[in-house]
């Protein structure tokens, strides 16, 4: 069955993550109730990625941050749990496992999927903390861990939340110290990239390296993983022995996005950086499914906060088109994130990513205040989007 847009128009949002939810909630505040806003996602619940690392080291449970997407209906937003099986951007027609929808405006916010299968042995011999389903198994393995060698291996790029593997290392450092295991555990982080955090530049990567070194966490750059074997990671010219391997797999757009032609033969959906429009009228893409090239040739980081900011931009653009008013100012590429330096301390990273000739990134002090601000970051959004209060969580 095909559902054409109602008389008052429809915005169809594919994906209920940071970006998709932001588009829907912000747009509802800008346009009348006669404009239908419909969100499709194959998952019933929303969960921020930061919860995965917290759950790993006992700093917070997964369930405490899980919120039902149907709660978006409190904003006058329809949510349907559906699997998107086909996208026709030329007609803005979307087929799901149950029906087909047509829309006046289409927003593709389906994210990036971890593809451990692209690295031989990674799925079989490493834990993937980027996969919510893998977190309990890794937490159990960590509970049984009694000392030895832990390796965090960045096996593909780009990946969502660039600082997260290093946050993982520093959280594990705290956790192992609390358990009295740090003095008999080696922690190593390896990355295929030429520096730890390319988007933070050489200065930011050097600073992060100093933080890791101060905690006794070894790191290696330029190490592309060829395969993972039981107890061993094999690189092009060397190998690393490990008792516990945490893998950061390559990420790719969902197959349905690639099949739609939106990637135009490339790996990601290309958009206008100022508006997040694709080459198809009325079709936008935001968040991890996109790639925006910066002045230095690197991509805009894939992060929840950036998807949220892009979502606000798209909501304002659609609202202007619906109301027949002037387009909003362009997306400026300014964003921030918190990097956890352990369980109780964090730093704030602020980036002007569209600056030329290269992005400008500044890091603030490491403090308990920034760690508390990261906690509030989650609390405030869950309250705004789903009505979740402290008592609910």
PELINFEN-V461481 format. One record per residue. N is the residue number from 0. RES is the residue in one letter. OMEGA is omega in whole degrees, 0 to 359 (999 if undefined). BURIAL is # if it has 24 or more other C-alpha atoms within 12 Angstrom, else .. Layout:
BEGIN
n={N | N}
res={RES | RES}
omega={OMEGA | OMEGA}
burial={BURIAL | BURIAL}
END
This chain:
BEGIN
n={0 | 1 | 2 | 3 | 4 | 5 | 6 | 7 | 8 | 9 | 10 | 11 | 12 | 13 | 14 | 15 | 16 | 17 | 18 | 19 | 20 | 21 | 22 | 23 | 24 | 25 | 26 | 27 | 28 | 29 | 30 | 31 | 32 | 33 | 34 | 35 | 36 | 37 | 38 | 39 | 40 | 41 | 42 | 43 | 44 | 45 | 46 | 47 | 48 | 49 | 50 | 51 | 52 | 53 | 54 | 55 | 56 | 57 | 58 | 59 | 60 | 61 | 62 | 63 | 64 | 65 | 66 | 67 | 68 | 69 | 70 | 71 | 72 | 73 | 74 | 75 | 76 | 77 | 78 | 79 | 80 | 81 | 82 | 83 | 84 | 85 | 86 | 87 | 88 | 89 | 90 | 91 | 92 | 93 | 94 | 95 | 96 | 97 | 98 | 99 | 100 | 101 | 102 | 103 | 104 | 105 | 106 | 107 | 108 | 109 | 110 | 111 | 112 | 113 | 114 | 115 | 116 | 117 | 118 | 119 | 120 | 121 | 122 | 123 | 124 | 125 | 126 | 127 | 128 | 129 | 130 | 131 | 132 | 133 | 134 | 135 | 136 | 137 | 138 | 139 | 140 | 141 | 142 | 143 | 144 | 145 | 146 | 147 | 148 | 149 | 150 | 151 | 152 | 153 | 154 | 155 | 156 | 157 | 158 | 159 | 160 | 161 | 162 | 163 | 164 | 165 | 166 | 167 | 168 | 169 | 170 | 171 | 172 | 173 | 174 | 175 | 176 | 177 | 178 | 179 | 180 | 181 | 182 | 183 | 184 | 185 | 186 | 187 | 188 | 189 | 190 | 191 | 192 | 193 | 194 | 195 | 196 | 197 | 198 | 199 | 200 | 201 | 202 | 203 | 204 | 205 | 206 | 207 | 208 | 209 | 210 | 211 | 212 | 213 | 214 | 215 | 216 | 217 | 218 | 219 | 220 | 221 | 222 | 223 | 224 | 225 | 226 | 227 | 228 | 229 | 230 | 231 | 232 | 233 | 234 | 235 | 236 | 237 | 238 | 239 | 240 | 241 | 242 | 243 | 244 | 245 | 246 | 247 | 248 | 249 | 250 | 251 | 252 | 253 | 254 | 255 | 256 | 257 | 258 | 259 | 260 | 261 | 262 | 263 | 264 | 265 | 266 | 267 | 268 | 269 | 270 | 271 | 272 | 273 | 274 | 275 | 276 | 277 | 278 | 279 | 280 | 281 | 282 | 283 | 284 | 285 | 286 | 287 | 288 | 289 | 290 | 291 | 292 | 293 | 294 | 295 | 296 | 297 | 298 | 299 | 300 | 301 | 302 | 303 | 304 | 305 | 306 | 307 | 308 | 309 | 310 | 311 | 312 | 313 | 314 | 315 | 316 | 317 | 318 | 319 | 320 | 321 | 322 | 323 | 324 | 325 | 326 | 327 | 328 | 329 | 330 | 331 | 332 | 333 | 334 | 335 | 336 | 337 | 338 | 339 | 340 | 341 | 342 | 343 | 344 | 345 | 346 | 347 | 348 | 349 | 350 | 351 | 352 | 353 | 354 | 355 | 356 | 357 | 358 | 359 | 360 | 361 | 362 | 363 | 364 | 365 | 366 | 367 | 368 | 369 | 370 | 371 | 372 | 373 | 374 | 375 | 376 | 377 | 378 | 379 | 380 | 381 | 382 | 383 | 384 | 385 | 386 | 387 | 388 | 389 | 390 | 391 | 392}
res={X | X | X | X | X | X | X | X | X | X | X | X | X | X | X | X | X | X | X | X | X | X | X | X | X | X | X | X | X | X | X | X | X | X | X | X | X | X | X | X | X | X | X | X | X | X | X | X | X | X | X | X | X | X | X | X | X | X | X | X | X | X | X | X | X | X | X | X | X | X | X | X | X | X | X | X | X | X | X | X | X | X | X | X | X | X | X | X | X | X | X | X | X | X | X | X | X | X | X | X | X | X | X | X | X | X | X | X | X | X | X | X | X | X | X | X | X | X | X | X | X | X | X | X | X | X | X | X | X | X | X | X | X | X | X | X | X | X | X | X | X | X | X | X | X | X | X | X | X | X | X | X | X | X | X | X | X | X | X | X | X | X | X | X | X | X | X | X | X | X | X | X | X | X | X | X | X | X | X | X | X | X | X | X | X | X | X | X | X | X | X | X | X | X | X | X | X | X | X | X | X | X | X | X | X | X | X | X | X | X | X | X | X | X | X | X | X | X | X | X | X | X | X | X | X | X | X | X | X | X | X | X | X | X | X | X | X | X | X | X | X | X | X | X | X | X | X | X | X | X | X | X | X | X | X | X | X | X | X | X | X | X | X | X | X | X | X | X | X | X | X | X | X | X | X | X | X | X | X | X | X | X | X | X | X | X | X | X | X | X | X | X | X | X | X | X | X | X | X | X | X | X | X | X | X | X | X | X | X | X | X | X | X | X | X | X | X | X | X | X | X | X | X | X | X | X | X | X | X | X | X | X | X | X | X | X | X | X | X | X | X | X | X | X | X | X | X | X | X | X | X | X | X | X | X | X | X | X | X | X | X | X | X | X | X | X | X | X | X | X | X | X | X | X | X | X | X | X | X | X | X | X | X | X | X | X | X | X | X | X | X | X | X}
omega={178 | 180 | 177 | 179 | 174 | 185 | 183 | 179 | 182 | 166 | 181 | 182 | 179 | 181 | 182 | 174 | 181 | 185 | 183 | 179 | 180 | 177 | 185 | 184 | 180 | 181 | 179 | 179 | 186 | 182 | 183 | 182 | 180 | 177 | 182 | 175 | 185 | 179 | 177 | 175 | 182 | 179 | 182 | 187 | 175 | 178 | 177 | 181 | 181 | 180 | 183 | 179 | 178 | 181 | 182 | 185 | 176 | 179 | 180 | 183 | 177 | 185 | 181 | 180 | 184 | 182 | 181 | 179 | 176 | 178 | 175 | 180 | 175 | 178 | 187 | 179 | 175 | 173 | 176 | 176 | 184 | 171 | 178 | 183 | 178 | 177 | 174 | 185 | 181 | 181 | 184 | 178 | 183 | 178 | 178 | 179 | 180 | 183 | 179 | 180 | 172 | 185 | 172 | 177 | 182 | 179 | 180 | 182 | 187 | 172 | 178 | 184 | 175 | 183 | 178 | 181 | 181 | 178 | 183 | 176 | 184 | 181 | 185 | 191 | 178 | 174 | 182 | 181 | 175 | 180 | 183 | 182 | 181 | 185 | 180 | 179 | 178 | 178 | 177 | 179 | 179 | 177 | 180 | 184 | 184 | 181 | 181 | 187 | 177 | 178 | 172 | 192 | 175 | 189 | 180 | 178 | 359 | 177 | 181 | 177 | 185 | 182 | 191 | 179 | 180 | 171 | 179 | 180 | 183 | 174 | 177 | 177 | 177 | 184 | 181 | 176 | 179 | 182 | 179 | 184 | 189 | 184 | 176 | 178 | 170 | 177 | 181 | 174 | 175 | 179 | 175 | 183 | 184 | 175 | 187 | 181 | 183 | 181 | 176 | 179 | 182 | 181 | 180 | 179 | 177 | 178 | 180 | 177 | 178 | 179 | 179 | 181 | 180 | 179 | 180 | 179 | 179 | 177 | 178 | 178 | 179 | 181 | 178 | 182 | 174 | 178 | 177 | 179 | 176 | 178 | 184 | 173 | 183 | 177 | 184 | 186 | 182 | 178 | 181 | 177 | 180 | 176 | 180 | 183 | 174 | 186 | 170 | 187 | 169 | 177 | 180 | 174 | 174 | 183 | 182 | 178 | 178 | 181 | 183 | 184 | 183 | 179 | 177 | 179 | 178 | 182 | 186 | 178 | 177 | 180 | 171 | 183 | 184 | 187 | 185 | 176 | 170 | 179 | 180 | 180 | 176 | 182 | 180 | 173 | 183 | 173 | 190 | 181 | 184 | 169 | 176 | 181 | 180 | 185 | 180 | 178 | 178 | 179 | 171 | 183 | 175 | 184 | 182 | 181 | 178 | 176 | 178 | 179 | 176 | 179 | 177 | 179 | 181 | 178 | 179 | 179 | 178 | 180 | 178 | 179 | 180 | 185 | 182 | 180 | 183 | 178 | 180 | 174 | 183 | 173 | 189 | 176 | 177 | 182 | 179 | 171 | 177 | 174 | 179 | 181 | 185 | 186 | 188 | 182 | 181 | 172 | 178 | 178 | 179 | 184 | 168 | 193 | 179 | 179 | 177 | 5 | 177 | 180 | 177 | 184 | 179 | 178 | 178 | 183 | 173 | 185 | 174 | 180 | 180 | 176 | 177 | 178 | 178 | 176 | 179 | 178 | 178 | 184 | 184 | 181 | 178 | 177 | 183 | 185 | 189 | 182 | 182 | 177 | 180 | 180 | 181 | 189 | 999}
burial={. | . | . | . | # | . | . | . | # | # | # | # | # | # | # | # | # | # | # | # | # | # | # | # | # | # | # | # | . | # | # | . | . | . | # | # | # | # | # | # | # | . | # | . | # | # | # | # | # | # | # | # | # | # | # | # | # | # | # | . | # | # | . | # | # | # | # | # | # | # | # | # | . | . | # | # | # | # | # | # | # | # | # | # | # | # | # | # | # | . | . | # | # | # | # | # | . | . | . | # | # | # | # | # | # | # | # | # | # | # | # | # | # | # | # | # | # | . | # | # | # | # | # | . | # | # | # | # | # | # | # | # | . | # | # | # | . | # | # | . | . | # | . | . | # | . | . | . | # | # | # | # | # | # | # | # | # | # | # | # | # | # | # | # | # | # | # | # | # | # | # | # | # | # | # | # | . | . | . | . | # | # | . | . | # | # | # | # | # | # | # | # | # | . | # | # | # | # | # | # | # | . | . | # | # | . | # | # | # | . | # | # | . | . | # | # | # | # | # | # | # | # | # | # | # | # | # | # | # | . | # | # | # | # | # | . | . | . | . | # | # | # | # | # | # | # | # | # | # | # | # | # | # | # | # | # | # | # | . | # | # | # | # | . | . | . | # | # | # | # | # | # | # | # | # | # | # | # | . | # | . | # | # | # | # | # | # | # | # | # | # | # | # | # | . | . | . | # | # | # | # | # | # | # | # | # | # | # | # | # | # | # | # | # | # | # | # | # | # | . | . | # | . | . | . | . | . | . | . | . | # | # | # | # | # | # | # | # | # | # | # | # | # | # | # | # | # | # | # | # | # | # | # | # | . | . | . | . | # | # | # | # | # | . | . | . | . | . | . | # | # | . | . | # | # | . | . | # | # | . | # | # | . | . | # | # | . | # | . | . | . | . | .}
END
